[in-house]
Amino acid sequence: MIDKSRLPKRIKANDLSEDMPSMLAGLRERYNMEGWSEERWTELRSVYYGMCARVDHQFGLLMQALKEAGIYDDTAVFFFSDHGDFTGDHGLVEKTQNTFQDCLIKVPFIVKPPAQHQIKPGISDALIELVDLAATVHEMAGVEADYTHFGQSLSPIIAGTTEDLREAVFCEGGRMHGEYHCNESAPANEDTSMLYWPRGEMQRSEGPEHTKATMIRTKDYKYVKRMYEEDELYDLTQDPGETTNRINDPNLTSVLFNLKEKMLDFYQETCDVVPHRRSSREAKAH
């Protein structure tokens, strides 16, 4: 199904600078895929694209069923992924819990609003977050949220009245030392044949590998704050593959400061909320 000659260029492990998150090197070692030939990587990537094509086909069947049922025009459809996949980039497959390469965090998000909703069909490069899904559903359904949330409705982008919704987007992952309850239930050392054993091993580490990390991404730059190892800074215009960590580049000092300030603003804006309604117990007490 897949024309292998048209696959995008793979970002290889030896393309990367040395100051990358230790999670990546640890996974490469445990997945034991470093000896793979390029032909084998190409086959893996072709299979992945073929699986995506199968999902596309199944999605088409669902849309056709809505039309046959006569409810397509009245239905809002949101189709998205929870995460991306390395699929050979950085010498890895699958994902991690605390690294934020675009191949993992930049996922498809398709919206088909009801027919009465204003729409300008097309593809948008606007920065959005998954929390914007709930805000959009609230608006389309006429729901007034009775709690504080930080999503923004995508309606202005869908309608074509604006091209941008956010100046930056954020991701979080990993854990602090001792927070074993944050680990997945991947098996321990004795079951090395299990698919997720390598990832589980990296989570169980009390070294820097599974450190807590937070990412801010603008259209031009990405900064990652890491607790127990070197931070990351990428110039996405010059280096879209995120191969060179420029955290110590003096030429980007002002960029780094600006991103840190935006991250601090993000945490201050979202760190605490107060319920809109008092609990029944509190109301009786008063």
C-alpha positions in Angstrom: 0.0 0.0 0.0 2.8 2.4 0.9 5.2 3.8 -1.6 8.5 3.5 0.4 10.3 6.1 -1.8 7.9 8.8 -0.5 8.5 8.2 3.3 9.8 11.3 5.0 13.5 11.3 6.0 14.2 9.4 9.2 15.9 11.3 12.1 18.6 8.9 13.1 20.2 8.6 16.6 23.6 9.7 15.3 22.1 12.9 14.0 21.5 14.1 17.6 23.6 16.2 19.8 25.0 14.6 22.9 23.0 16.6 25.5 19.7 14.8 24.9 17.4 13.4 27.6 18.8 10.2 29.1 15.4 8.5 28.6 16.1 8.3 24.9 19.5 6.6 25.1 18.2 4.2 27.8 15.3 3.2 25.6 17.5 2.7 22.6 19.7 0.4 24.7 16.9 -1.7 26.0 14.9 -1.9 22.8 18.1 -3.3 21.2 17.2 -1.9 17.8 20.4 0.0 17.1 21.7 -2.8 14.8 18.7 -2.6 12.5 19.4 -1.9 8.9 17.8 1.0 7.1 15.7 -1.4 5.1 14.2 -2.9 8.2 13.4 0.6 9.6 11.8 1.4 6.3 9.6 -1.7 6.5 8.5 -0.8 10.0 7.6 2.7 9.0 5.7 1.5 6.0 3.7 -0.8 8.2 2.9 2.1 10.5 1.7 4.2 7.6 -0.4 1.3 6.4 -2.0 1.0 9.9 -2.8 4.8 9.7 -4.4 4.2 6.3 -6.6 1.4 7.8 -7.8 3.8 10.5 -8.5 6.4 7.8 -10.6 3.9 6.0 -12.5 2.9 9.1 -13.2 6.6 9.9 -14.6 6.9 6.4 -17.0 4.0 7.1 -18.2 5.8 10.3 -18.8 9.0 8.4 -20.7 7.1 5.7 -22.9 5.4 8.4 -23.8 8.9 9.8 -24.9 10.0 6.4 -26.9 6.8 5.8 -28.6 7.3 9.1 -29.5 10.9 8.1 -27.7 12.5 11.1 -24.4 13.6 9.5 -25.4 17.3 9.3 -26.5 17.4 12.9 -23.4 15.6 14.2 -20.2 17.2 15.6 -17.2 14.9 14.9 -13.9 15.2 16.7 -11.2 12.8 15.6 -7.8 12.9 17.3 -4.9 10.9 18.7 -3.7 10.8 22.3 0.0 10.8 21.2 2.3 10.3 18.3 5.0 7.7 17.7 8.7 7.9 17.0 8.3 5.3 14.2 12.1 5.2 13.7 12.9 8.8 14.5 15.7 9.2 17.1 16.3 5.4 16.7 13.1 4.6 18.6 9.6 3.3 18.3 6.5 4.0 20.4 6.7 7.0 22.8 8.2 8.1 26.1 6.6 9.6 29.2 8.8 12.7 29.6 10.2 13.8 26.2 8.3 16.1 23.9 9.5 15.7 20.3 7.0 16.9 17.8 6.6 13.4 16.4 5.0 12.6 19.8 3.1 15.7 20.7 2.0 17.1 17.3 -1.0 14.9 16.6 -3.8 15.1 14.1 -7.1 16.7 15.2 -10.0 16.7 12.7 -13.2 18.6 13.5 -16.4 18.4 11.5 -19.0 20.7 13.2 -22.8 20.5 12.6 -24.0 22.0 9.4 -25.3 25.2 11.0 -21.9 26.0 12.5 -19.8 28.6 10.6 -16.9 27.0 8.9 -14.0 27.7 6.6 -12.8 24.3 5.4 -9.0 23.7 5.3 -5.9 22.8 7.3 -4.8 25.0 10.2 -1.3 25.2 11.8 -2.7 27.0 14.9 -1.3 25.9 18.2 -4.0 24.1 20.2 -4.2 21.8 23.3 -6.4 18.8 24.1 -8.1 20.9 26.8 -9.5 23.0 23.9 -11.6 20.0 22.9 -13.8 20.3 26.0 -14.2 24.0 25.5 -15.3 23.5 21.9 -17.8 20.8 22.8 -19.2 23.0 25.6 -19.8 25.8 23.1 -21.3 23.7 20.4 -23.6 22.0 22.9 -24.6 25.2 24.6 -23.1 24.1 28.0 -22.0 26.6 30.5 -19.1 25.1 32.5 -19.6 25.4 36.3 -16.0 24.9 37.0 -12.7 26.7 36.0 -11.0 25.2 33.0 -8.3 26.4 30.7 -9.5 25.3 27.3 -10.4 27.7 24.5 -13.1 27.0 21.9 -11.8 26.2 18.5 -14.8 27.9 16.8 -12.9 31.0 15.7 -10.3 28.8 13.9 -13.0 26.6 12.4 -14.9 29.6 11.2 -11.8 31.2 9.7 -12.1 34.4 11.7 -8.7 33.9 13.3 -5.6 32.0 12.4 -4.1 31.7 15.9 -5.6 30.7 19.2 -2.6 30.5 21.5 0.9 31.9 21.6 2.2 28.8 23.2 1.2 25.2 24.2 2.4 23.1 27.1 3.1 19.5 28.0 4.0 17.8 31.2 5.4 14.3 32.0 7.7 12.2 34.2 7.9 12.1 38.0 9.8 13.2 41.0 12.1 10.8 42.8 10.1 8.5 45.1 6.8 8.9 43.2 6.6 5.2 42.2 2.8 5.5 42.0 3.3 7.5 38.8 4.8 4.6 37.0 2.8 2.4 34.6 2.2 -1.2 35.5 4.9 -2.4 33.1 6.5 -5.6 34.4 9.8 -5.7 36.3 13.2 -7.0 35.2 12.3 -10.7 35.1 9.9 -10.4 32.2 12.1 -8.8 29.5 10.0 -10.2 26.7 7.0 -8.0 27.4 6.4 -5.2 24.9 6.6 -2.4 27.4 9.4 -3.8 29.5 12.0 -1.3 28.2 9.7 1.7 29.1 9.0 0.2 32.5 12.7 -0.2 33.2 13.2 3.5 32.5 10.3 4.5 34.7 11.6 2.4 37.6 15.0 4.2 37.5 15.7 6.6 40.3 18.3 8.3 38.1 17.5 11.2 35.8 15.7 9.1 33.1 12.1 9.5 34.3 12.6 13.0 35.7 9.7 15.3 35.8 9.7 17.6 32.8 7.6 20.5 31.4 7.5 21.7 27.8 6.5 25.0 26.3 6.3 25.2 22.5 5.7 28.3 20.4 5.7 28.3 16.6 9.5 29.0 16.5 11.0 27.5 19.7 10.6 24.7 22.2 11.9 24.8 25.7 11.9 21.8 28.2 12.5 22.3 31.9 13.9 19.1 33.4 14.3 18.4 37.1 17.4 16.1 37.3 19.2 16.7 34.0 20.0 19.3 31.4 17.1 21.4 30.1 16.4 21.5 26.3 16.0 24.4 23.8 15.3 23.9 20.1 15.1 26.4 17.3 12.2 24.8 15.3 12.7 27.1 12.3 16.3 26.1 11.8 16.1 22.6 13.3 12.6 21.2 12.9 13.9 17.7 13.7 15.0 18.8 17.1 18.5 17.3 16.6 20.5 20.0 18.4 19.9 21.1 22.0 20.9 24.8 22.2 20.2 25.3 25.9 23.7 26.7 26.4 23.8 28.8 23.3 24.4 32.5 24.3 22.8 33.6 21.1 19.4 32.3 22.4 19.7 33.8 25.9 16.8 36.2 25.4 14.7 33.6 23.8 15.3 31.2 26.7 14.4 34.0 29.3 11.2 34.8 27.4 10.1 31.1 27.3 10.9 30.7 31.0 8.7 33.7 31.8 5.9 32.3 29.7 6.1 29.0 31.5 6.0 30.7 34.9 2.9 32.6 33.8 1.3 29.3 32.7 1.9 27.8 36.1 0.6 30.8 38.0 -2.5 31.0 35.8 -3.3 27.3 36.1 -1.8 26.2 39.5 -5.0 26.5 41.6 -8.7 27.0 41.2 -11.6 27.6 43.6 -14.9 25.7 43.1 -17.7 27.8 41.7 -20.2 26.3 44.0 -20.0 25.7 47.7 -20.4 22.1 48.8 -23.7 21.1 50.5 -21.8 20.5 53.7 -20.3 24.0 53.6 -23.6 25.6 52.8 -25.3 24.0 55.8 -22.5 25.1 58.0 -23.2 28.7 57.0 
